[in-house]
Amino acid sequence: MVQRDKHGALRDDVRLLGEVLGDTIRDQAGQELFDKVEQIRALAKAGRDADNSEALLAVMSQLSEEELVPVARAFSHFLNYANIAEQHHRVRRRRAYQCDNSAPPQQGSLAELIPRLLAQDIAPERVRDTLAALQVELVLTAHPTEVTRRTLLRKYEDIGEILNTLDHPDLTLREREAQLNRLRRRIVAAWHSDEIRHRRPTPVDEAKWGFAAIEATLWEAVPETLREIDRVLKQHTGLRLPLASAPLRIASWMGGDRDGNPNVTSRVTEEVILLARWKAADLLLRDVNELRADLSMIDANAALRARVGDHPEPYRELLREVRTRLENTRDWAEARLNGEEFGAPIYLSDEELLEPLELIYHSLLECDMEAIAEGSLVNIIRRVHCFGLALLRLDVRQESTRHAEAINEITEYLGLGRYLDWDEAKKQQFLLAELQSRRPLIPPQLPASDEVKEVLDTFRTLAQQPASALGAYIISMATSPSDVLAVRLLQQSCGCQHPQRIVPLFETLSDLEGAADTMQQLLAIDWYRQDIDGKHEVMIGYSDSAKDAGFFAASWAQYRVQEQLSEVCRQQAVHLTLFHGRGGSVSRGGGPAHAAVLSQPSGTVNGAVRVTEQGEMIQFKFGVMGLALRNLELYTSATLEATLAPPPAPSRAWRDMMQTLAERTVVEYRRVVRDDPRFVPYFRSATPELELRRLALGSRPAKRNVGGGVESLRAIPWVFAWTQMRLMLPAWLGTGRALAEQVEQGKIELLQEMSGNWNFFRMLLDMQEMVLAKADVRVADHYENRLLDDKALAALGEELRAGLGEAVAILQTISGEPLLARIPVLRRSIDVRNPYVDPLHILQVELMRRLRELGDEGDATLEQGLMISIAGIAAGLRNTG
């Protein structure tokens, strides 16, 4: 029997989209452009096959200025359509698992995990209780390298839906033709749309984008995931997930992250919170209207009758009241946004809204209408528990020195001295005394600077918000207990009756190494330990630590600090929640969420995980319903498994090897990035780092200090710039050399043992492998040849490319097979995309060269082409920021 190719449908979809795009280019832009694009595509493919791009370079060097943008658009559009096809195929594969009763459950699913946990003699009640108490919170953040306009993203969503419809086997010929015509219209419309955002988004724009992501999929996906948890739990244990359980929650930084972003003000934060409440009320109102239309039943229990009287349609009558108050709540939020008063009764708390919904639920159960009770009503109740009237919880992030400066202005005005000059002991003494004092700290007439006034205004704004609307208050660049106590004092002094939990963020290598000591000192303070009520959250920074020390050294520091923090909190009887500040790229902690959670040190997950989900990854993981369901389940199952069946601790030999590798990696990484005088000029010349500043990429500046060098560059554009020219330096620099030295010393068997038996080490190698498979020394060489005039810089480029080659070779030596041999579908995806990405690299280099010659004058056409090339390369490579 011939086995059917399970990925054949993906190739069919890519072929279909490519053909329709080709027809569109021919019809809308002319046969001449179509022929040119086809010639370039054929030459790019032949160049890849023969490892020689001379013919491709010759043709592309002859492109006229008028041809640059449409050629770039053609290849960029194709790569976006390939992404749509791949996303749809992932949903298709998930459905295939669910439809085949004879196949084993999909890896990472609860259907696969729960029987495995039960087989390990973990009691069914413990599985149920752990699931019910689980706290998985995904924190949506803006993405400053996402340039695609929302209007195009909507068209892409439509194309994905069309592919899904075309999969139906019972379509008539006429129905299929109708879908193909719809597909053609979408692709033609996309071709005639400006794909690049030209206006830099505001923080409010970014927040609205987050709301749209919730409305598009997560609003439906979260309760559906909980329904699946309940179904699988009941199937294997006979137990149910309690209706009030909210193991999945959504939070956001959009409109609250003011670290290095002067555009996020107290007014912006208040506006975003009100907009979120408006959106939540609007979404809930839609749900209630649909539910009210369904609940026409007459029978009701005594409790509900007592509430509505002898009404012929008791459920509709009660929901009429709910509808009116939700309308009022929405109108109240709009009035507040417009600076107007609103007097009608509104819902102030989630409990007020849950009361009538739960009354209806219990009435339906008592009246033998369980099937109706377990329908859309359950989804609404779960949404209120998970999203609430706030829609999402807003985190606030601010840099530690801003709080210290605020305290300093207060102490100077009061004649108490300069807080900034005090040592840590004196700071703590002052802060604790003020926290226990009954007199006000901040004088009404305090002549605060603009920066300090904004800090105080932020805390006063937060004091006016309901606790359900607020998440964590994150302190970036936290280094000492006084950083946390200062925030707590400002909360108290500004009237925060329900203060946000305070979360120190440890980012650089030195901060990570000192984090446990800082938390030990903080939790040793009796007043503070009583104030936190036995719970604390700590954020681990992945981006800045990797930029500071390299991927391997940062990863090992993150692993060790989690162990240390867990032990500190255990000794103090404090429940620790770790907040992982991950990005999309490997060097920023990106990668498969399931593997990432399971690779954490034993005992550190403990039923609670917070993780940032960055803009481009929000679209990638949650932009399609099937993918949203899969990724929510993966987070849930990984957190459950890490809690109930954590991995064994690594052996001393493994830890010693990892320490050796980390120490060697950081030395080699810093030798290049910090100590080599050629490095910064090379980075600025060979990558599009300077050009990224021309683009409307996000509301936040690319640098924390606009006058600083690489050390002040934000981690996202740092990674993004290297990805664009395919050197991928942040992910591998230093690692290849460190691993090669250990192999040369005869330690390969130990490395292979670690790879085969230690989740953490296996994940590090897997992530390296994925990045190195996307790296390309030939492309990097082309950037250098066209953009570097200095021989010394060219020599550094040659050294870096040799280091990349060494990293590839040593990974293959350890694994004993080519890169991605165990993930052939990803290998094929990269190979298929390369001929479409290559022309964009060539165009980008030419556009960068021409724009640099023009200087500040610029050129609109060239800048448009450059933006398209950046977006196209990002689409082709994924995991870029």
C-alpha positions, -999 to 999 in steps of 0.1 A, spaced: 0 0 0 14 34 -10 16 58 19 0 92 12 24 122 14 11 140 45 27 173 33 15 171 -4 -14 193 4 9 221 16 28 220 -17 -5 221 -36 -15 252 -16 18 270 -22 16 261 -59 -20 275 -61 -11 307 -44 20 312 -65 0 306 -97 -27 331 -87 0 357 -77 17 351 -111 -16 357 -129 -22 388 -109 13 402 -117 8 395 -154 -27 410 -155 -21 440 -132 15 449 -139 21 436 -174 37 406 -191 71 423 -191 73 424 -153 59 389 -150 87 377 -173 113 395 -154 101 381 -121 100 346 -136 135 350 -150 148 361 -116 130 333 -98 145 307 -122 180 322 -119 177 323 -81 167 286 -80 195 276 -104 220 297 -84 210 278 -52 213 245 -70 247 253 -84 260 274 -55 266 303 -79 246 335 -81 266 353 -108 238 350 -134 212 362 -109 234 392 -98 240 401 -135 203 403 -142 194 421 -110 221 447 -115 204 458 -147 170 465 -130 158 500 -136 147 522 -107 111 517 -118 115 479 -116 130 478 -81 98 482 -61 75 459 -81 101 431 -82 106 434 -45 68 433 -40 64 402 -61 88 382 -40 76 396 -7 40 388 -16 49 352 -24 67 347 9 37 360 28 15 336 9 38 307 17 35 316 54 -3 315 50 -2 281 34 21 268 62 -1 281 89 -31 265 73 -12 233 69 -4 232 106 -42 235 113 -48 208 88 -24 184 105 -40 191 139 -74 182 124 -59 151 109 -48 139 143 -82 146 158 -101 128 129 -80 96 130 -92 75 159 -66 49 152 -37 74 154 -19 81 187 -27 115 203 -7 145 190 25 151 209 20 179 234 -18 175 236 -36 169 269 -50 137 254 -14 124 252 -2 138 285 -30 130 310 -29 92 305 9 93 308 6 112 341 -19 87 354 4 58 344 30 74 367 6 69 396 -3 105 399 -38 105 414 -67 117 391 -77 142 418 -43 157 418 -43 161 380 -77 178 382 -67 201 411 -35 211 395 -53 220 362 -79 239 381 -53 260 399 -30 264 369 -19 300 362 -7 304 326 -7 340 316 3 352 282 14 388 281 10 405 247 36 430 238 41 454 208 65 444 181 88 472 167 98 452 136 62 445 124 57 468 94 28 451 76 -4 471 77 -35 457 94 -55 459 62 -31 434 45 -32 411 76 -70 410 72 -66 400 36 -42 373 46 -67 360 72 -93 358 44 -69 338 22 -64 313 50 -101 309 53 -104 303 16 -78 276 18 -97 260 46 -129 260 25 -111 245 -5 -101 216 17 -137 205 20 -141 173 -1 -178 178 -9 -175 211 -27 -193 213 -60 -174 225 -91 -194 257 -89 -186 262 -52 -149 256 -58 -148 280 -87 -165 306 -64 -138 302 -38 -110 304 -64 -126 337 -77 -127 350 -41 -90 340 -38 -81 359 -70 -99 390 -57 -81 389 -24 -47 386 -41 -55 413 -66 -66 436 -38 -34 429 -19 -13 437 -49 -30 471 -52 -26 478 -15 4 496 1 18 469 22 40 491 44 29 512 73 43 547 68 31 564 101 47 553 133 21 537 155 12 553 188 10 532 220 -28 534 217 -26 521 182 -5 492 194 -30 485 222 -59 484 197 -39 459 177 -37 437 208 -75 441 213 -80 430 177 -59 399 183 -82 390 212 -114 396 193 -102 377 162 -93 344 179 -85 344 216 -120 354 227 -132 322 212 -100 301 216 -96 305 254 -130 291 264 -128 264 237 -94 253 251 -110 251 286 -138 230 271 -112 207 256 -94 205 290 -127 196 306 -135 170 280 -101 152 282 -101 154 319 -135 138 321 -127 111 296 -96 99 314 -104 106 351 -142 110 353 -136 145 369 -146 179 356 -127 212 354 -145 236 378 -165 263 360 -147 291 379 -112 278 369 -92 303 348 -59 284 341 -54 307 310 -53 345 312 -42 373 289 -23 404 300 -6 432 280 22 456 280 8 478 252 1 511 267 18 503 300 54 497 289 71 531 294 106 518 298 126 539 273 94 550 256 85 586 263 53 582 243 37 561 270 23 586 295 -2 584 324 -29 597 300 -21 570 275 -23 543 302 -57 555 313 -70 557 278 -58 521 270 -75 508 302 -108 525 292 -106 513 256 -101 478 269 -131 480 292 -151 493 262 -140 464 241 -148 439 268 -183 453 274 -189 453 236 -177 417 232 -197 405 262 -228 424 250 -226 405 217 -224 372 235 -253 380 258 -275 391 229 -268 358 211 -275 339 244 -307 358 250 -320 348 215 -314 311 224 -328 310 259 -365 311 251 -373 283 276 -401 286 301 -390 263 330 -369 279 357 -359 271 393 -373 289 423 -342 311 427 -345 325 392 -383 329 395 -377 349 427 -355 372 407 -377 379 377 -412 370 388 -438 351 368 -424 360 334 -432 338 304 -395 339 293 -376 341 326 -341 337 311 -346 364 285 -360 387 312 -329 383 334 -306 387 304 -324 419 294 -312 434 327 -277 421 319 -278 435 284 -288 469 297 -260 471 322 -234 460 297 -247 487 273 -243 512 301 -208 499 309 -198 503 273 -213 538 272 -197 548 305 -163 538 291 -169 559 260 -181 588 281 -150 587 302 -128 586 271 -146 618 259 -142 634 293 -180 633 300 -200 622 330 -223 591 329 -249 583 356 -266 550 347 -258 518 367 -228 499 352 -210 467 360 -181 476 383 -168 441 391 -167 407 374 -186 392 403 -216 414 395 -218 401 360 -211 365 370 -240 364 395 -269 364 370 -251 341 345 -244 315 372 -280 318 384 -291 309 348 -266 281 347 -278 264 379 -315 269 369 -309 251 336 -292 222 354 -320 219 379 -346 219 351 -329 190 333 -315 212 305 -278 204 310 -271 203 273 -282 239 270 -264 249 302 -232 235 288 -234 253 255 -226 290 248 -235 300 284 -204 281 297 -182 299 272 -195 332 284 -190 324 321 -154 312 313 -147 344 294 -157 365 324 -134 344 346 -105 346 321 -109 381 305 -134 398 327 -147 434 323 -111 446 319 -105 423 288 -69 420 298 -47 429 327 -23 458 319 13 455 331 32 487 337 70 487 332 94 515 342 131 517 347 144 516 383 163 549 381 130 568 373 116 558 407 148 567 425 149 601 409 113 607 421 122 598 457 153 619 454 134 650 444 111 645 474 139 640 499 157 671 486 126 692 488 119 680 524 156 688 533 164 652 540 194 650 517 200 634 483 185 599 482 206 591 451 238 595 472 227 572 500 240 537 503 217 507 501 213 504 538 203 540 543 178 538 514 161 508 528 159 524 563 143 555 549 119 536 526 107 512 554 102 540 578 81 559 553 61 528 544 51 525 581 45 562 587 10 576 588 19 611 575 19 619 538 52 618 521 46 639 490 39 676 496 11 690 474 34 719 464 63 696 454 80 714 424 86 682 405 105 680 372 86 669 341 101 634 344 92 630 381 58 645 376 50 619 350 61 591 373 39 604 401 10 610 377 13 574 365 9 561 401 -20 584 407 -37 571 375 -31 535 386 -46 543 420 -79 551 402 -82 518 383 -100 487 395 -76 460 406 -89 436 379 -76 459 352 -40 458 364 -14 432 362 22 435 374 43 466 380 77 456 365 109 473 374 135 471 346 172 472 355 164 462 390 195 455 411 187 460 448 158 457 474 155 495 474 143 494 438 113 474 449 107 493 481 108 526 463 79 515 440 59 502 470 64 536 487 53 555 456 22 532 453 13 539 489 20 577 487 -1 581 456 -32 563 470 -30 529 455 -55 510 477 -51 478 458 -14 481 446 -2 460 417 22 433 426 58 445 421 80 424 398 118 431 396 132 424 362 167 410 361 182 415 326 219 417 321 243 389 330 255 406 362 219 413 372 210 377 367 240 366 388 230 389 416 192 383 415 191 356 442 211 377 466 188 407 459 157 386 466 172 370 496 178 405 511 143 416 501 125 386 516 145 389 548 127 422 555 98 413 579 75 442 568 79 433 531 74 396 536 41 403 554 31 428 527 33 403 498 11 377 515 33 347 506 35 353 469 61 369 447 69 372 410 102 377 394 109 385 357 138 370 338 151 390 309 162 370 278 169 398 254 194 421 271 212 392 288 219 376 255 230 409 239 252 414 269 268 379 271 258 357 242 231 331 239 247 302 257 260 321 286 228 340 290 207 308 288 228 291 315 226 322 337 188 322 333 186 285 342 208 289 373 190 320 386 156 302 383 170 274 406 185 300 430 153 321 432 132 290 437 153 279 466 153 314 482 115 316 480 112 280 493 132 289 523 110 319 530 77 299 523 69 322 494 53 309 462 74 321 433 60 328 398 86 333 371 79 357 343 98 349 312 105 379 290 109 360 257 110 373 222 104 358 188 141 350 179 162 323 194 187 347 209 158 364 227 145 332 242 122 323 213 114 289 200 87 262 206 68 271 238 62 235 248 99 227 248 108 259 265 85 253 295 97 217 298 133 227 297 130 248 329 148 236 360 129 210 380 105 225 405 106 261 392 73 260 372 52 251 402 18 256 385 24 291 373 40 306 342 40 341 327 54 346 292 56 376 269 42 370 234 56 395 210 37 411 181 48 390 152 46 359 173 11 368 184 1 367 147 21 335 141 8 316 171 -27 330 176 -37 347 144 -55 315 131 -81 298 153 -66 263 148 -32 275 157 -45 295 187 -62 264 200 -30 243 195 -7 268 212 -29 274 242 -31 236 247 7 234 244 12 260 271 -13 243 293 1 208 289 37 218 293 29 237 325 9 208 338 37 183 330 65 205 344 45 209 376 35 172 382 63 154 364 93 177 364 125 166 347 153 152 369 181 176 379 212 176 358 242 156 370 273 174 383 293 165 352 266 181 330 265 213 351 303 216 351 303 212 313 276 238 309 295 262 332 327 257 312 308 263 279 292 294 293 324 309 306 342 303 273 313 316 253 310 349 271 347 355 267 347 349 230 314 368 225 327 399 243 361 397 226 343 404 194 313 426 204 330 447 231 367 446 225 372 445 187 374 481 175 362 469 140 330 455 153 307 486 156 317 500 122 312 466 107 278 462 123 267 497 111 280 491 76 272 455 68 237 453 83 206 476 77 208 488 114 210 524 103 182 520 78 158 505 104 156 540 119 139 552 87 110 529 92 77 533 111 84 502 131 69 509 165 60 536 191 93 531 210 127 545 199 152 520 186 176 531 213 172 537 250 199 564 247 198 579 212 234 590 215 247 556 226 264 528 207 256 491 203 253 487 241 223 511 240 206 495 211 174 477 220 177 439 217 150 436 190 166 458 163 199 443 173 187 408 164 166 420 135 196 437 117 217 406 118 189 384 106 183 406 76 218 399 62 217 362 73 247 362 96 224 355 127 253 365 149 236 370 183 224 333 183 258 316 178 287 339 184 311 322 209 291 290 210 307 272 181 342 279 194 333 268 229 317 235 217 346 229 193 372 232 220 354 206 241 352 182 212 389 187 205 395 178 241 376 145 237 344 155 254 320 147 225 305 117 243 296 138 273 280 165 250 260 138 232 249 123 266 237 158 277 219 163 244 201 130 247 191 132 283 189 169 294 159 188 281 176 222 287 207 213 267 188 196 240 167 227 235 198 249 233 212 228 205 179 226 187 175 263 187 211 268 175 204 243 148 172 261 136 190 295 135 221 281 117 199 264 91 186 299 83 220 315 83 238 319 50 275 328 46 271 335 9 244 361 15 264 377 43 294 378 20 273 396 -6 264 423 19 300 427 28 313 429 -7 288 456 -17 287 476 15 322 475 30 350 497 17 374 492 46 397 461 43 399 458 81 361 455 83 361 430 54 387 409 73 364 409 104 335 398 82 357 369 69 364 359 105 328 360 115 317 339 85 344 314 94 330 313 130 295 307 115 309 278 95 326 264 126 293 266 145 275 246 118 302 220 116 304 214 153 266 210 157 266 184 129 296 166 146 277 164 179 244 152 163 260 130 137 236 143 110 230 174 88 212 204 102 174 198 107 177 161 96 151 153 124 128 181 112 127 176 74 95 197 69 114 228 83 144 220 62 123 218 31 105 251 41 138 269 43 151 254 10 119 263 -8 119 299 5 156 306 -2 152 313 -40 125 338 -32 145 355 -4 177 357 -23 164 384 -48 152 404 -18 187 403 -3 202 415 -35 177 443 -38 181 453 -2 219 457 -6 215 478 -37 189 500 -21 210 504 11 240 514 -11 220 540 -31 203 555 -1 236 558 18 251 577 -12 221 601 -11 226 607 26 199 627 44 182 637 12 167 602 8 144 590 -20 108 579 -16 109 552 -42 142 537 -28 129 539 8 96 521 -3 117 494 -19 139 490 12 109 487 35 94 460 12 127 441 12 129 442 50 93 430 54 98 403 27 130 389 43 114 389 77 84 370 62 107 346 45 128 338 76 103 340 105 115 343 141 133 375 132 129 399 161 
